[in-house]
Amino acid sequence: MGELDRYVIRYGQDAGELSEEVVVTNAQAEAEMSYEVSGLDAGTWYFTIQVQDTNGLISEPSDVVSKSIRS
């Protein structure tokens, strides 16, 4: 992989079908990145992250992690 370009966060309430996506640009400058996904309904949400370099190459998705949101 070349220089970092962006992070791709995929998430959803079905670990097998992460239907939502957030693209965080300027990954090189945001090396200690954090990102808050807001507006999630109550329940369990699943997430993966990938990195993409400036040549367009993208990593494999990370392992799926989960977070339970209470109402």
All heavy atoms as TSV, in Angstrom:
chain	resi	resn	atom	element	x	y	z
A	1	MET	N	N	0.838	-1.166	0.000
A	1	MET	CA	C	0.000	0.000	0.000
A	1	MET	C	C	0.894	1.243	0.000
A	1	MET	O	O	1.923	1.279	0.633
A	1	MET	CB	C	-0.921	0.028	1.217
A	1	MET	CG	C	-1.797	-1.176	1.350
A	1	MET	SD	S	-3.598	-1.038	1.465
A	1	MET	CE	C	-4.096	0.588	1.411
A	2	GLY	N	N	0.430	2.245	-0.711
A	2	GLY	CA	C	1.126	3.524	-0.756
A	2	GLY	C	C	0.707	4.389	0.408
A	2	GLY	O	O	0.340	3.900	1.475
A	3	GLU	N	N	0.691	5.692	0.199
A	3	GLU	CA	C	0.285	6.605	1.262
A	3	GLU	C	C	-1.221	6.519	1.490
A	3	GLU	O	O	-2.003	6.385	0.556
A	3	GLU	CB	C	0.690	8.017	0.881
A	3	GLU	CG	C	2.188	8.153	0.758
A	3	GLU	CD	C	2.667	9.531	1.130
A	3	GLU	OE1	O	1.877	10.319	1.665
A	3	GLU	OE2	O	3.830	9.797	0.879
A	4	LEU	N	N	-1.610	6.627	2.753
A	4	LEU	CA	C	-3.029	6.550	3.103
A	4	LEU	C	C	-3.807	7.692	2.469
A	4	LEU	O	O	-3.341	8.819	2.420
A	4	LEU	CB	C	-3.206	6.617	4.610
A	4	LEU	CG	C	-2.708	5.437	5.411
A	4	LEU	CD1	C	-2.951	5.682	6.894
A	4	LEU	CD2	C	-3.370	4.154	4.981
A	5	ASP	N	N	-5.007	7.366	2.009
A	5	ASP	CA	C	-5.881	8.369	1.414
A	5	ASP	C	C	-7.173	8.516	2.209
A	5	ASP	O	O	-7.608	9.607	2.504
A	5	ASP	CB	C	-6.194	8.006	-0.029
A	5	ASP	CG	C	-7.038	9.053	-0.727
A	5	ASP	OD1	O	-6.792	10.257	-0.518
A	5	ASP	OD2	O	-7.948	8.666	-1.482
A	6	ARG	N	N	-7.799	7.382	2.543
A	6	ARG	CA	C	-9.098	7.444	3.212
A	6	ARG	C	C	-9.352	6.180	4.022
A	6	ARG	O	O	-8.726	5.151	3.809
A	6	ARG	CB	C	-10.226	7.645	2.216
A	6	ARG	CG	C	-10.377	6.509	1.231
A	6	ARG	CD	C	-11.374	6.801	0.136
A	6	ARG	NE	N	-10.855	7.886	-0.661
A	6	ARG	CZ	C	-11.601	8.760	-1.325
A	6	ARG	NH1	N	-12.901	8.651	-1.316
A	6	ARG	NH2	N	-11.054	9.727	-2.011
A	7	TYR	N	N	-10.295	6.306	4.956
A	7	TYR	CA	C	-10.813	5.181	5.713
A	7	TYR	C	C	-12.243	4.953	5.260
A	7	TYR	O	O	-12.978	5.909	5.026
A	7	TYR	CB	C	-10.841	5.479	7.217
A	7	TYR	CG	C	-9.481	5.702	7.827
A	7	TYR	CD1	C	-8.994	6.982	8.039
A	7	TYR	CD2	C	-8.694	4.620	8.205
A	7	TYR	CE1	C	-7.746	7.192	8.617
A	7	TYR	CE2	C	-7.446	4.819	8.777
A	7	TYR	CZ	C	-6.981	6.106	8.980
A	7	TYR	OH	O	-5.757	6.306	9.546
A	8	VAL	N	N	-12.635	3.699	5.161
A	8	VAL	CA	C	-14.009	3.356	4.808
A	8	VAL	C	C	-14.583	2.552	5.968
A	8	VAL	O	O	-14.093	1.469	6.284
A	8	VAL	CB	C	-14.082	2.543	3.496
A	8	VAL	CG1	C	-15.525	2.192	3.168
A	8	VAL	CG2	C	-13.422	3.303	2.358
A	9	ILE	N	N	-15.593	3.110	6.616
A	9	ILE	CA	C	-16.257	2.456	7.742
A	9	ILE	C	C	-17.600	1.951	7.238
A	9	ILE	O	O	-18.401	2.719	6.707
A	9	ILE	CB	C	-16.474	3.447	8.906
A	9	ILE	CG1	C	-15.134	4.030	9.360
A	9	ILE	CG2	C	-17.217	2.759	10.052
A	9	ILE	CD1	C	-15.278	5.232	10.271
A	10	ARG	N	N	-17.827	0.652	7.400
A	10	ARG	CA	C	-19.123	0.068	7.029
A	10	ARG	C	C	-19.787	-0.416	8.303
A	10	ARG	O	O	-19.128	-0.947	9.200
A	10	ARG	CB	C	-18.928	-1.076	6.044
A	10	ARG	CG	C	-18.477	-0.574	4.692
A	10	ARG	CD	C	-18.543	-1.674	3.629
A	10	ARG	NE	N	-18.250	-1.106	2.324
A	10	ARG	CZ	C	-17.041	-0.892	1.837
A	10	ARG	NH1	N	-15.993	-1.210	2.556
A	10	ARG	NH2	N	-16.872	-0.372	0.643
A	11	TYR	N	N	-21.111	-0.240	8.369
A	11	TYR	CA	C	-21.818	-0.638	9.576
A	11	TYR	C	C	-23.272	-0.965	9.274
A	11	TYR	O	O	-23.807	-0.609	8.227
A	11	TYR	CB	C	-21.712	0.450	10.656
A	11	TYR	CG	C	-22.361	1.770	10.302
A	11	TYR	CD1	C	-23.637	2.077	10.765
A	11	TYR	CD2	C	-21.718	2.710	9.514
A	11	TYR	CE1	C	-24.236	3.291	10.455
A	11	TYR	CE2	C	-22.300	3.925	9.203
A	11	TYR	CZ	C	-23.555	4.207	9.675
A	11	TYR	OH	O	-24.151	5.400	9.359
A	12	GLY	N	N	-23.901	-1.661	10.191
A	12	GLY	CA	C	-25.305	-2.026	10.071
A	12	GLY	C	C	-25.716	-2.891	11.242
A	12	GLY	O	O	-24.901	-3.232	12.098
A	13	GLN	N	N	-26.972	-3.284	11.276
A	13	GLN	CA	C	-27.480	-4.104	12.375
A	13	GLN	C	C	-27.461	-5.593	12.052
A	13	GLN	O	O	-27.883	-6.401	12.862
A	13	GLN	CB	C	-28.865	-3.636	12.794
A	13	GLN	CG	C	-28.792	-2.283	13.495
A	13	GLN	CD	C	-30.065	-1.927	14.212
A	13	GLN	OE1	O	-31.041	-1.563	13.574
A	13	GLN	NE2	N	-30.051	-2.043	15.520
A	14	ASP	N	N	-26.963	-5.953	10.891
A	14	ASP	CA	C	-26.783	-7.349	10.494
A	14	ASP	C	C	-25.304	-7.520	10.172
A	14	ASP	O	O	-24.802	-6.925	9.210
A	14	ASP	CB	C	-27.653	-7.654	9.276
A	14	ASP	CG	C	-27.524	-9.078	8.766
A	14	ASP	OD1	O	-26.564	-9.788	9.135
A	14	ASP	OD2	O	-28.390	-9.479	7.966
A	15	ALA	N	N	-24.595	-8.316	10.970
A	15	ALA	CA	C	-23.146	-8.475	10.793
A	15	ALA	C	C	-22.791	-8.999	9.404
A	15	ALA	O	O	-21.704	-8.739	8.904
A	15	ALA	CB	C	-22.582	-9.410	11.862
A	16	GLY	N	N	-23.710	-9.695	8.764
A	16	GLY	CA	C	-23.453	-10.233	7.432
A	16	GLY	C	C	-23.777	-9.277	6.306
A	16	GLY	O	O	-23.448	-9.541	5.147
A	17	GLU	N	N	-24.438	-8.176	6.624
A	17	GLU	CA	C	-24.812	-7.194	5.601
A	17	GLU	C	C	-24.684	-5.785	6.183
A	17	GLU	O	O	-25.650	-5.231	6.706
A	17	GLU	CB	C	-26.246	-7.442	5.112
A	17	GLU	CG	C	-26.629	-6.533	3.971
A	17	GLU	CD	C	-28.025	-6.816	3.450
A	17	GLU	OE1	O	-28.474	-7.971	3.500
A	17	GLU	OE2	O	-28.668	-5.848	2.995
A	18	LEU	N	N	-23.482	-5.239	6.093
A	18	LEU	CA	C	-23.224	-3.897	6.615
A	18	LEU	C	C	-23.592	-2.901	5.526
A	18	LEU	O	O	-22.799	-2.577	4.657
A	18	LEU	CB	C	-21.757	-3.780	7.037
A	18	LEU	CG	C	-21.320	-4.817	8.074
A	18	LEU	CD1	C	-19.841	-4.695	8.364
A	18	LEU	CD2	C	-22.146	-4.706	9.334
A	19	SER	N	N	-24.822	-2.412	5.594
A	19	SER	CA	C	-25.399	-1.642	4.491
A	19	SER	C	C	-25.083	-0.148	4.513
A	19	SER	O	O	-25.314	0.543	3.530
A	19	SER	CB	C	-26.911	-1.842	4.469
A	19	SER	OG	O	-27.466	-1.461	5.719
A	20	GLU	N	N	-24.593	0.360	5.624
A	20	GLU	CA	C	-24.264	1.782	5.727
A	20	GLU	C	C	-22.766	1.975	5.533
A	20	GLU	O	O	-21.973	1.088	5.850
A	20	GLU	CB	C	-24.687	2.335	7.090
A	20	GLU	CG	C	-26.158	2.153	7.405
A	20	GLU	CD	C	-27.070	2.930	6.472
A	20	GLU	OE1	O	-26.694	4.054	6.065
A	20	GLU	OE2	O	-28.155	2.436	6.153
A	21	GLU	N	N	-22.387	3.165	5.030
A	21	GLU	CA	C	-20.972	3.425	4.767
A	21	GLU	C	C	-20.633	4.885	5.042
A	21	GLU	O	O	-21.406	5.778	4.719
A	21	GLU	CB	C	-20.658	3.094	3.307
A	21	GLU	CG	C	-19.224	3.357	2.916
A	21	GLU	CD	C	-18.945	2.989	1.477
A	21	GLU	OE1	O	-18.863	1.780	1.184
A	21	GLU	OE2	O	-18.838	3.903	0.642
A	22	VAL	N	N	-19.479	5.092	5.663
A	22	VAL	CA	C	-18.928	6.421	5.890
A	22	VAL	C	C	-17.523	6.413	5.314
A	22	VAL	O	O	-16.751	5.490	5.575
A	22	VAL	CB	C	-18.856	6.766	7.397
A	22	VAL	CG1	C	-18.125	8.073	7.613
A	22	VAL	CG2	C	-20.232	6.806	8.010
A	23	VAL	N	N	-17.186	7.429	4.519
A	23	VAL	CA	C	-15.839	7.566	3.982
A	23	VAL	C	C	-15.192	8.772	4.646
A	23	VAL	O	O	-15.731	9.878	4.586
A	23	VAL	CB	C	-15.848	7.730	2.444
A	23	VAL	CG1	C	-14.437	7.941	1.911
A	23	VAL	CG2	C	-16.500	6.514	1.791
A	24	VAL	N	N	-14.072	8.524	5.309
A	24	VAL	CA	C	-13.334	9.589	5.992
A	24	VAL	C	C	-12.103	9.890	5.148
A	24	VAL	O	O	-11.214	9.051	5.016
A	24	VAL	CB	C	-12.922	9.162	7.414
A	24	VAL	CG1	C	-12.158	10.283	8.103
A	24	VAL	CG2	C	-14.151	8.753	8.219
A	25	THR	N	N	-12.086	11.065	4.552
A	25	THR	CA	C	-10.968	11.442	3.679
A	25	THR	C	C	-9.829	12.043	4.495
A	25	THR	O	O	-9.962	12.266	5.696
A	25	THR	CB	C	-11.443	12.439	2.609
A	25	THR	OG1	O	-11.989	13.587	3.263
A	25	THR	CG2	C	-12.485	11.814	1.697
A	26	ASN	N	N	-8.721	12.282	3.828
A	26	ASN	CA	C	-7.544	12.904	4.443
A	26	ASN	C	C	-6.967	12.021	5.543
A	26	ASN	O	O	-6.565	12.496	6.607
A	26	ASN	CB	C	-7.877	14.296	4.973
A	26	ASN	CG	C	-6.646	15.155	5.143
A	26	ASN	OD1	O	-5.602	14.866	4.569
A	26	ASN	ND2	N	-6.756	16.198	5.932
A	27	ALA	N	N	-6.899	10.709	5.290
A	27	ALA	CA	C	-6.446	9.748	6.290
A	27	ALA	C	C	-5.003	9.985	6.709
A	27	ALA	O	O	-4.647	9.737	7.858
A	27	ALA	CB	C	-6.603	8.325	5.746
A	28	GLN	N	N	-4.159	10.431	5.811
A	28	GLN	CA	C	-2.757	10.655	6.149
A	28	GLN	C	C	-2.623	11.689	7.261
A	28	GLN	O	O	-1.862	11.519	8.196
A	28	GLN	CB	C	-1.973	11.112	4.914
A	28	GLN	CG	C	-0.473	11.164	5.106
A	28	GLN	CD	C	0.151	9.787	5.273
A	28	GLN	OE1	O	-0.331	8.809	4.726
A	28	GLN	NE2	N	1.197	9.707	6.056
A	29	ALA	N	N	-3.380	12.758	7.190
A	29	ALA	CA	C	-3.315	13.816	8.195
A	29	ALA	C	C	-4.025	13.419	9.486
A	29	ALA	O	O	-3.745	13.966	10.539
A	29	ALA	CB	C	-3.929	15.099	7.648
A	30	GLU	N	N	-4.935	12.464	9.396
A	30	GLU	CA	C	-5.729	12.039	10.557
A	30	GLU	C	C	-5.234	10.695	11.085
A	30	GLU	O	O	-6.011	9.798	11.363
A	30	GLU	CB	C	-7.210	11.941	10.170
A	30	GLU	CG	C	-7.820	13.215	9.672
A	30	GLU	CD	C	-7.934	14.277	10.756
A	30	GLU	OE1	O	-8.017	13.928	11.947
A	30	GLU	OE2	O	-7.934	15.467	10.401
A	31	ALA	N	N	-3.928	10.540	11.250
A	31	ALA	CA	C	-3.343	9.255	11.640
A	31	ALA	C	C	-3.895	8.746	12.971
A	31	ALA	O	O	-3.994	7.548	13.183
A	31	ALA	CB	C	-1.826	9.372	11.691
A	32	GLU	N	N	-4.228	9.631	13.883
A	32	GLU	CA	C	-4.825	9.229	15.153
A	32	GLU	C	C	-6.326	9.477	15.097
A	32	GLU	O	O	-6.922	10.067	15.980
A	32	GLU	CB	C	-4.176	9.992	16.294
A	32	GLU	CG	C	-2.714	9.632	16.453
A	32	GLU	CD	C	-2.074	10.317	17.634
A	32	GLU	OE1	O	-2.776	10.542	18.640
A	32	GLU	OE2	O	-0.887	10.624	17.535
A	33	MET	N	N	-6.928	9.008	14.036
A	33	MET	CA	C	-8.315	9.273	13.716
A	33	MET	C	C	-9.289	8.657	14.713
A	33	MET	O	O	-9.059	7.581	15.233
A	33	MET	CB	C	-8.618	8.690	12.334
A	33	MET	CG	C	-10.045	8.883	11.924
A	33	MET	SD	S	-10.608	7.754	10.657
A	33	MET	CE	C	-10.890	6.272	11.557
A	34	SER	N	N	-10.351	9.365	14.958
A	34	SER	CA	C	-11.526	8.802	15.605
A	34	SER	C	C	-12.716	9.354	14.828
A	34	SER	O	O	-12.632	10.415	14.212
A	34	SER	CB	C	-11.598	9.175	17.082
A	34	SER	OG	O	-11.815	10.543	17.230
A	35	TYR	N	N	-13.791	8.618	14.848
A	35	TYR	CA	C	-14.976	9.053	14.121
A	35	TYR	C	C	-16.192	8.597	14.894
A	35	TYR	O	O	-16.264	7.440	15.324
A	35	TYR	CB	C	-15.006	8.465	12.702
A	35	TYR	CG	C	-16.130	9.014	11.876
A	35	TYR	CD1	C	-15.967	10.190	11.162
A	35	TYR	CD2	C	-17.363	8.388	11.839
A	35	TYR	CE1	C	-17.005	10.725	10.423
A	35	TYR	CE2	C	-18.410	8.920	11.107
A	35	TYR	CZ	C	-18.224	10.086	10.400
A	35	TYR	OH	O	-19.254	10.625	9.679
A	36	GLU	N	N	-17.138	9.477	15.095
A	36	GLU	CA	C	-18.359	9.140	15.806
A	36	GLU	C	C	-19.501	8.998	14.821
A	36	GLU	O	O	-19.792	9.920	14.057
A	36	GLU	CB	C	-18.702	10.224	16.828
A	36	GLU	CG	C	-19.931	9.906	17.633
A	36	GLU	CD	C	-20.241	10.952	18.690
A	36	GLU	OE1	O	-19.285	11.495	19.279
A	36	GLU	OE2	O	-21.430	11.222	18.906
A	37	VAL	N	N	-20.128	7.831	14.833
A	37	VAL	CA	C	-21.319	7.588	14.017
A	37	VAL	C	C	-22.509	7.961	14.891
A	37	VAL	O	O	-22.712	7.385	15.961
A	37	VAL	CB	C	-21.403	6.119	13.570
A	37	VAL	CG1	C	-22.674	5.871	12.772
A	37	VAL	CG2	C	-20.174	5.737	12.748
A	38	SER	N	N	-23.287	8.938	14.458
A	38	SER	CA	C	-24.412	9.402	15.270
A	38	SER	C	C	-25.736	8.950	14.669
A	38	SER	O	O	-25.797	8.486	13.538
A	38	SER	CB	C	-24.380	10.926	15.389
A	38	SER	OG	O	-24.475	11.504	14.113
A	39	GLY	N	N	-26.783	9.089	15.459
A	39	GLY	CA	C	-28.127	8.784	14.985
A	39	GLY	C	C	-28.453	7.307	14.918
A	39	GLY	O	O	-29.373	6.907	14.202
A	40	LEU	N	N	-27.735	6.480	15.685
A	40	LEU	CA	C	-28.007	5.043	15.660
A	40	LEU	C	C	-29.189	4.713	16.556
A	40	LEU	O	O	-29.296	5.209	17.677
A	40	LEU	CB	C	-26.776	4.260	16.128
A	40	LEU	CG	C	-25.510	4.428	15.299
A	40	LEU	CD1	C	-24.369	3.630	15.921
A	40	LEU	CD2	C	-25.732	4.024	13.857
A	41	ASP	N	N	-30.086	3.879	16.063
A	41	ASP	CA	C	-31.218	3.408	16.859
A	41	ASP	C	C	-30.725	2.415	17.903
A	41	ASP	O	O	-29.634	1.860	17.788
A	41	ASP	CB	C	-32.253	2.723	15.968
A	41	ASP	CG	C	-32.935	3.683	15.004
A	41	ASP	OD1	O	-33.028	4.883	15.334
A	41	ASP	OD2	O	-33.344	3.235	13.920
A	42	ALA	N	N	-31.553	2.162	18.909
A	42	ALA	CA	C	-31.220	1.172	19.925
A	42	ALA	C	C	-31.041	-0.194	19.275
A	42	ALA	O	O	-31.679	-0.514	18.266
A	42	ALA	CB	C	-32.318	1.118	20.986
A	43	GLY	N	N	-30.157	-0.991	19.837
A	43	GLY	CA	C	-29.885	-2.331	19.329
A	43	GLY	C	C	-28.394	-2.541	19.163
A	43	GLY	O	O	-27.581	-1.712	19.572
A	44	THR	N	N	-28.040	-3.643	18.564
A	44	THR	CA	C	-26.639	-3.965	18.343
A	44	THR	C	C	-26.237	-3.562	16.932
A	44	THR	O	O	-26.938	-3.882	15.967
A	44	THR	CB	C	-26.373	-5.466	18.553
A	44	THR	OG1	O	-26.761	-5.806	19.891
A	44	THR	CG2	C	-24.911	-5.812	18.343
A	45	TRP	N	N	-25.131	-2.850	16.835
A	45	TRP	CA	C	-24.588	-2.396	15.565
A	45	TRP	C	C	-23.228	-3.042	15.343
A	45	TRP	O	O	-22.464	-3.232	16.290
A	45	TRP	CB	C	-24.458	-0.872	15.566
A	45	TRP	CG	C	-25.787	-0.194	15.508
A	45	TRP	CD1	C	-26.618	0.081	16.557
A	45	TRP	CD2	C	-26.455	0.258	14.337
A	45	TRP	NE1	N	-27.765	0.685	16.113
A	45	TRP	CE2	C	-27.693	0.812	14.744
A	45	TRP	CE3	C	-26.139	0.263	12.986
A	45	TRP	CZ2	C	-28.605	1.347	13.853
A	45	TRP	CZ3	C	-27.044	0.804	12.100
A	45	TRP	CH2	C	-28.261	1.340	12.530
A	46	TYR	N	N	-22.952	-3.359	14.097
A	46	TYR	CA	C	-21.705	-4.027	13.726
A	46	TYR	C	C	-20.905	-3.119	12.793
A	46	TYR	O	O	-21.494	-2.421	11.955
A	46	TYR	CB	C	-22.015	-5.360	13.033
A	46	TYR	CG	C	-22.815	-6.280	13.919
A	46	TYR	CD1	C	-24.207	-6.268	13.889
A	46	TYR	CD2	C	-22.175	-7.142	14.794
A	46	TYR	CE1	C	-24.941	-7.101	14.716
A	46	TYR	CE2	C	-22.906	-7.978	15.631
A	46	TYR	CZ	C	-24.289	-7.951	15.584
A	46	TYR	OH	O	-25.011	-8.776	16.405
A	47	PHE	N	N	-19.586	-3.162	12.923
A	47	PHE	CA	C	-18.712	-2.246	12.183
A	47	PHE	C	C	-17.481	-2.959	11.642
A	47	PHE	O	O	-16.959	-3.876	12.286
A	47	PHE	CB	C	-18.200	-1.127	13.111
A	47	PHE	CG	C	-19.275	-0.304	13.735
A	47	PHE	CD1	C	-19.922	-0.725	14.888
A	47	PHE	CD2	C	-19.637	0.920	13.180
A	47	PHE	CE1	C	-20.913	0.044	15.475
A	47	PHE	CE2	C	-20.625	1.693	13.756
A	47	PHE	CZ	C	-21.262	1.254	14.903
A	48	THR	N	N	-17.012	-2.512	10.483
A	48	THR	CA	C	-15.687	-2.871	9.969
A	48	THR	C	C	-15.042	-1.588	9.443
A	48	THR	O	O	-15.729	-0.594	9.193
A	48	THR	CB	C	-15.716	-3.887	8.814
A	48	THR	OG1	O	-16.370	-3.315	7.690
A	48	THR	CG2	C	-16.367	-5.191	9.219
A	49	ILE	N	N	-13.746	-1.644	9.258
A	49	ILE	CA	C	-13.034	-0.507	8.680
A	49	ILE	C	C	-12.036	-1.031	7.661
A	49	ILE	O	O	-11.509	-2.131	7.797
A	49	ILE	CB	C	-12.340	0.343	9.773
A	49	ILE	CG1	C	-11.801	1.650	9.178
A	49	ILE	CG2	C	-11.263	-0.463	10.485
A	49	ILE	CD1	C	-11.372	2.669	10.203
A	50	GLN	N	N	-11.826	-0.252	6.620
A	50	GLN	CA	C	-10.817	-0.529	5.603
A	50	GLN	C	C	-10.024	0.748	5.375
A	50	GLN	O	O	-10.523	1.842	5.638
A	50	GLN	CB	C	-11.461	-0.944	4.272
A	50	GLN	CG	C	-12.181	-2.269	4.353
A	50	GLN	CD	C	-12.917	-2.557	3.064
A	50	GLN	OE1	O	-14.020	-2.080	2.882
A	50	GLN	NE2	N	-12.296	-3.327	2.190
A	51	VAL	N	N	-8.805	0.604	4.885
A	51	VAL	CA	C	-8.028	1.774	4.492
A	51	VAL	C	C	-7.793	1.706	2.992
A	51	VAL	O	O	-7.681	0.633	2.414
A	51	VAL	CB	C	-6.679	1.877	5.244
A	51	VAL	CG1	C	-6.912	2.104	6.714
A	51	VAL	CG2	C	-5.829	0.656	5.023
A	52	GLN	N	N	-7.757	2.869	2.375
A	52	GLN	CA	C	-7.502	2.963	0.935
A	52	GLN	C	C	-6.305	3.877	0.749
A	52	GLN	O	O	-6.185	4.906	1.414
A	52	GLN	CB	C	-8.722	3.521	0.208
A	52	GLN	CG	C	-8.553	3.526	-1.293
A	52	GLN	CD	C	-9.845	3.930	-2.001
A	52	GLN	OE1	O	-10.899	4.047	-1.387
A	52	GLN	NE2	N	-9.755	4.137	-3.285
A	53	ASP	N	N	-5.403	3.488	-0.175
A	53	ASP	CA	C	-4.231	4.331	-0.413
A	53	ASP	C	C	-4.464	5.262	-1.594
A	53	ASP	O	O	-5.512	5.231	-2.241
A	53	ASP	CB	C	-2.965	3.492	-0.569
A	53	ASP	CG	C	-2.884	2.707	-1.873
A	53	ASP	OD1	O	-3.725	2.885	-2.773
A	53	ASP	OD2	O	-1.933	1.915	-2.009
A	54	THR	N	N	-3.480	6.116	-1.855
A	54	THR	CA	C	-3.610	7.123	-2.910
A	54	THR	C	C	-3.634	6.508	-4.305
A	54	THR	O	O	-4.011	7.179	-5.262
A	54	THR	CB	C	-2.471	8.151	-2.820
A	54	THR	OG1	O	-1.212	7.458	-2.826
A	54	THR	CG2	C	-2.592	8.992	-1.557
A	55	ASN	N	N	-3.271	5.215	-4.418
A	55	ASN	CA	C	-3.345	4.516	-5.707
A	55	ASN	C	C	-4.681	3.805	-5.899
A	55	ASN	O	O	-4.891	3.132	-6.901
A	55	ASN	CB	C	-2.210	3.496	-5.826
A	55	ASN	CG	C	-0.857	4.151	-5.869
A	55	ASN	OD1	O	-0.690	5.202	-6.484
A	55	ASN	ND2	N	0.117	3.560	-5.199
A	56	GLY	N	N	-5.578	3.916	-4.908
A	56	GLY	CA	C	-6.890	3.284	-5.012
A	56	GLY	C	C	-6.938	1.871	-4.467
A	56	GLY	O	O	-8.000	1.247	-4.487
A	57	LEU	N	N	-5.811	1.346	-3.981
A	57	LEU	CA	C	-5.818	0.003	-3.399
A	57	LEU	C	C	-6.483	0.062	-2.030
A	57	LEU	O	O	-6.221	0.963	-1.240
A	57	LEU	CB	C	-4.393	-0.528	-3.262
A	57	LEU	CG	C	-3.625	-0.697	-4.571
A	57	LEU	CD1	C	-2.179	-1.073	-4.283
A	57	LEU	CD2	C	-4.287	-1.738	-5.452
A	58	ILE	N	N	-7.344	-0.926	-1.769
A	58	ILE	CA	C	-8.076	-0.927	-0.507
A	58	ILE	C	C	-7.792	-2.224	0.241
A	58	ILE	O	O	-7.668	-3.289	-0.368
A	58	ILE	CB	C	-9.594	-0.711	-0.740
A	58	ILE	CG1	C	-10.303	-0.390	0.557
A	58	ILE	CG2	C	-10.218	-1.873	-1.469
A	58	ILE	CD1	C	-11.648	0.279	0.395
A	59	SER	N	N	-7.662	-2.123	1.548
A	59	SER	CA	C	-7.367	-3.289	2.381
A	59	SER	C	C	-8.589	-4.190	2.494
A	59	SER	O	O	-9.711	-3.792	2.176
A	59	SER	CB	C	-6.932	-2.840	3.773
A	59	SER	OG	O	-8.041	-2.299	4.476
A	60	GLU	N	N	-8.340	-5.378	3.009
A	60	GLU	CA	C	-9.442	-6.257	3.375
A	60	GLU	C	C	-10.164	-5.622	4.566
A	60	GLU	O	O	-9.545	-4.891	5.338
A	60	GLU	CB	C	-8.915	-7.637	3.770
A	60	GLU	CG	C	-8.341	-8.424	2.607
A	60	GLU	CD	C	-9.408	-8.832	1.611
A	60	GLU	OE1	O	-10.518	-9.220	2.040
A	60	GLU	OE2	O	-9.134	-8.755	0.397
A	61	PRO	N	N	-11.443	-5.895	4.738
A	61	PRO	CA	C	-12.144	-5.348	5.910
A	61	PRO	C	C	-11.548	-5.904	7.202
A	61	PRO	O	O	-11.085	-7.046	7.247
A	61	PRO	CB	C	-13.581	-5.836	5.736
A	61	PRO	CG	C	-13.700	-6.233	4.310
A	61	PRO	CD	C	-12.341	-6.650	3.868
A	62	SER	N	N	-11.564	-5.097	8.238
A	62	SER	CA	C	-11.146	-5.560	9.558
A	62	SER	C	C	-12.141	-6.609	10.051
A	62	SER	O	O	-13.210	-6.800	9.460
A	62	SER	CB	C	-11.118	-4.384	10.534
A	62	SER	OG	O	-12.445	-3.917	10.758
A	63	ASP	N	N	-11.795	-7.249	11.150
A	63	ASP	CA	C	-12.760	-8.122	11.804
A	63	ASP	C	C	-13.967	-7.267	12.210
A	63	ASP	O	O	-13.822	-6.088	12.521
A	63	ASP	CB	C	-12.161	-8.765	13.055
A	63	ASP	CG	C	-11.101	-9.806	12.722
A	63	ASP	OD1	O	-11.082	-10.311	11.565
A	63	ASP	OD2	O	-10.291	-10.114	13.607
A	64	VAL	N	N	-15.117	-7.884	12.217
A	64	VAL	CA	C	-16.349	-7.185	12.625
A	64	VAL	C	C	-16.321	-6.990	14.136
A	64	VAL	O	O	-16.011	-7.920	14.879
A	64	VAL	CB	C	-17.602	-7.973	12.191
A	64	VAL	CG1	C	-18.866	-7.296	12.702
A	64	VAL	CG2	C	-17.652	-8.120	10.682
A	65	VAL	N	N	-16.632	-5.772	14.564
A	65	VAL	CA	C	-16.793	-5.474	15.988
A	65	VAL	C	C	-18.223	-4.996	16.196
A	65	VAL	O	O	-18.895	-4.588	15.249
A	65	VAL	CB	C	-15.787	-4.407	16.485
A	65	VAL	CG1	C	-14.364	-4.932	16.362
A	65	VAL	CG2	C	-15.952	-3.110	15.753
A	66	SER	N	N	-18.687	-5.045	17.431
A	66	SER	CA	C	-20.079	-4.651	17.690
A	66	SER	C	C	-20.168	-3.681	18.856
A	66	SER	O	O	-19.283	-3.619	19.708
A	66	SER	CB	C	-20.945	-5.886	17.975
A	66	SER	OG	O	-20.530	-6.516	19.160
A	67	LYS	N	N	-21.266	-2.960	18.869
A	67	LYS	CA	C	-21.568	-2.022	19.950
A	67	LYS	C	C	-23.083	-2.060	20.159
A	67	LYS	O	O	-23.849	-1.932	19.208
A	67	LYS	CB	C	-21.130	-0.607	19.569
A	67	LYS	CG	C	-21.541	0.474	20.538
A	67	LYS	CD	C	-20.831	0.327	21.874
A	67	LYS	CE	C	-21.257	1.448	22.824
A	67	LYS	NZ	N	-20.760	1.230	24.162
A	68	SER	N	N	-23.497	-2.237	21.417
A	68	SER	CA	C	-24.924	-2.228	21.746
A	68	SER	C	C	-25.323	-0.825	22.195
A	68	SER	O	O	-24.660	-0.235	23.051
A	68	SER	CB	C	-25.226	-3.235	22.852
A	68	SER	OG	O	-25.023	-4.549	22.372
A	69	ILE	N	N	-26.384	-0.318	21.622
A	69	ILE	CA	C	-26.904	1.012	21.935
A	69	ILE	C	C	-28.197	0.815	22.719
A	69	ILE	O	O	-29.107	0.105	22.283
A	69	ILE	CB	C	-27.200	1.817	20.645
A	69	ILE	CG1	C	-25.988	1.883	19.722
A	69	ILE	CG2	C	-27.741	3.206	20.995
A	69	ILE	CD1	C	-24.798	2.616	20.266
A	70	ARG	N	N	-28.270	1.463	23.864
A	70	ARG	CA	C	-29.495	1.396	24.680
A	70	ARG	C	C	-30.337	2.623	24.408
A	70	ARG	O	O	-29.815	3.694	24.134
A	70	ARG	CB	C	-29.142	1.351	26.148
A	70	ARG	CG	C	-28.385	0.110	26.518
A	70	ARG	CD	C	-28.082	0.087	27.974
A	70	ARG	NE	N	-27.235	-1.067	28.266
A	70	ARG	CZ	C	-26.744	-1.324	29.442
A	70	ARG	NH1	N	-26.974	-0.512	30.449
A	70	ARG	NH2	N	-26.005	-2.380	29.627
A	71	SER	N	N	-31.635	2.452	24.498
A	71	SER	CA	C	-32.541	3.597	24.247
A	71	SER	C	C	-32.608	4.523	25.422
A	71	SER	O	O	-32.163	4.291	26.484
A	71	SER	CB	C	-33.942	3.093	23.922
A	71	SER	OG	O	-34.429	2.283	24.951
